[in-house]
Amino acid sequence: MEVKFEYSDKASITEVKSFNKNSTTALTQNKDEIDSLLYLQQHLRNMLNEKNYADVKLRADGEVFFAHKCLLASRSPVFRAMFDREMLESKTSVIDMRDVEAKTLKYFLEYLYTGTVDGMDDKMALNLLLHCKKSRLMFIQYLVQSLLIAP
């Protein structure tokens, strides 16, 4: 299976080329690379799920999610601007997410940390898409739109 992603300088996916299910050459040649990425993804998932070293809290619907400013800022221009400026959220390290449901925020953070989202239905995908538009996250918008369009 070969999937090729080409990225623009703004980290959004600009093109996804089709893959051939019968071709295993690419996977065999890049097994070490894939293993390394899977380990990194798992470590980032662990980082999200543990409170250790978290330096910011995101609140939605009374639920609190622990996160890391450096990761949020590197993945989202909205978070970057929030942390770079002398905003209340930057000083208190608490961000009240009034315009998003807790479940949507959970999926949003999962994607920011791991690049994947598991167990999402169409309604949640639409909620996530709307939140990503607000957060100016073009790379995830493309992926969620493709999930909604897929048969």
Contacts in CASP RR format, 6 or more apart in sequence:
PFRMAT RR
TARGET T0000
AUTHOR 0000-0000-0000
METHOD contacts of the structure
MODEL  1
MEVKFEYSDKASITEVKSFNKNSTTALTQNKDEIDSLLYLQQHLRNMLNE
KNYADVKLRADGEVFFAHKCLLASRSPVFRAMFDREMLESKTSVIDMRDV
EAKTLKYFLEYLYTGTVDGMDDKMALNLLLHCKKSRLMFIQYLVQSLLIA
P
1 19 0 8 1.000
1 20 0 8 1.000
1 21 0 8 1.000
1 23 0 8 1.000
1 24 0 8 1.000
1 26 0 8 1.000
1 27 0 8 1.000
2 19 0 8 1.000
2 20 0 8 1.000
2 23 0 8 1.000
2 25 0 8 1.000
2 26 0 8 1.000
2 27 0 8 1.000
3 16 0 8 1.000
3 17 0 8 1.000
3 19 0 8 1.000
4 16 0 8 1.000
4 17 0 8 1.000
5 13 0 8 1.000
5 15 0 8 1.000
5 16 0 8 1.000
6 13 0 8 1.000
6 14 0 8 1.000
6 15 0 8 1.000
7 13 0 8 1.000
7 14 0 8 1.000
7 139 0 8 1.000
8 14 0 8 1.000
10 138 0 8 1.000
11 138 0 8 1.000
11 139 0 8 1.000
12 138 0 8 1.000
12 139 0 8 1.000
12 141 0 8 1.000
12 142 0 8 1.000
13 139 0 8 1.000
13 142 0 8 1.000
13 143 0 8 1.000
16 146 0 8 1.000
27 34 0 8 1.000
41 114 0 8 1.000
41 115 0 8 1.000
41 116 0 8 1.000
44 71 0 8 1.000
44 113 0 8 1.000
44 114 0 8 1.000
45 110 0 8 1.000
45 113 0 8 1.000
45 114 0 8 1.000
47 53 0 8 1.000
47 68 0 8 1.000
47 71 0 8 1.000
47 113 0 8 1.000
48 67 0 8 1.000
48 109 0 8 1.000
48 110 0 8 1.000
48 113 0 8 1.000
48 114 0 8 1.000
51 66 0 8 1.000
53 68 0 8 1.000
54 66 0 8 1.000
54 67 0 8 1.000
54 68 0 8 1.000
55 68 0 8 1.000
55 69 0 8 1.000
55 93 0 8 1.000
56 66 0 8 1.000
56 67 0 8 1.000
56 68 0 8 1.000
56 69 0 8 1.000
56 72 0 8 1.000
56 89 0 8 1.000
56 93 0 8 1.000
56 94 0 8 1.000
56 95 0 8 1.000
57 64 0 8 1.000
57 65 0 8 1.000
57 66 0 8 1.000
57 67 0 8 1.000
57 93 0 8 1.000
57 94 0 8 1.000
57 95 0 8 1.000
58 64 0 8 1.000
58 65 0 8 1.000
58 67 0 8 1.000
58 95 0 8 1.000
58 97 0 8 1.000
58 105 0 8 1.000
58 109 0 8 1.000
59 65 0 8 1.000
59 94 0 8 1.000
59 95 0 8 1.000
59 96 0 8 1.000
59 97 0 8 1.000
60 96 0 8 1.000
60 97 0 8 1.000
60 98 0 8 1.000
60 100 0 8 1.000
60 101 0 8 1.000
60 102 0 8 1.000
60 104 0 8 1.000
60 105 0 8 1.000
61 101 0 8 1.000
61 102 0 8 1.000
62 102 0 8 1.000
63 102 0 8 1.000
63 105 0 8 1.000
65 102 0 8 1.000
65 105 0 8 1.000
65 106 0 8 1.000
65 109 0 8 1.000
67 109 0 8 1.000
69 79 0 8 1.000
69 83 0 8 1.000
69 93 0 8 1.000
71 112 0 8 1.000
71 113 0 8 1.000
72 79 0 8 1.000
72 80 0 8 1.000
72 83 0 8 1.000
72 112 0 8 1.000
73 79 0 8 1.000
73 80 0 8 1.000
73 83 0 8 1.000
73 84 0 8 1.000
74 80 0 8 1.000
75 112 0 8 1.000
75 137 0 8 1.000
76 112 0 8 1.000
76 135 0 8 1.000
76 136 0 8 1.000
76 137 0 8 1.000
77 136 0 8 1.000
78 134 0 8 1.000
78 135 0 8 1.000
78 136 0 8 1.000
79 135 0 8 1.000
82 89 0 8 1.000
82 90 0 8 1.000
82 95 0 8 1.000
83 89 0 8 1.000
83 90 0 8 1.000
84 90 0 8 1.000
89 95 0 8 1.000
97 105 0 8 1.000
99 131 0 8 1.000
99 134 0 8 1.000
100 108 0 8 1.000
100 127 0 8 1.000
100 131 0 8 1.000
101 127 0 8 1.000
103 124 0 8 1.000
103 127 0 8 1.000
104 124 0 8 1.000
104 127 0 8 1.000
104 128 0 8 1.000
104 131 0 8 1.000
105 131 0 8 1.000
107 117 0 8 1.000
107 120 0 8 1.000
107 124 0 8 1.000
107 128 0 8 1.000
108 128 0 8 1.000
108 131 0 8 1.000
108 132 0 8 1.000
108 135 0 8 1.000
110 116 0 8 1.000
110 117 0 8 1.000
110 118 0 8 1.000
111 117 0 8 1.000
111 128 0 8 1.000
111 140 0 8 1.000
117 128 0 8 1.000
120 128 0 8 1.000
120 147 0 8 1.000
122 147 0 8 1.000
122 148 0 8 1.000
125 144 0 8 1.000
125 147 0 8 1.000
125 148 0 8 1.000
126 144 0 8 1.000
126 148 0 8 1.000
128 140 0 8 1.000
128 144 0 8 1.000
129 141 0 8 1.000
129 144 0 8 1.000
129 145 0 8 1.000
129 148 0 8 1.000
132 140 0 8 1.000
132 141 0 8 1.000
132 144 0 8 1.000
133 141 0 8 1.000
END
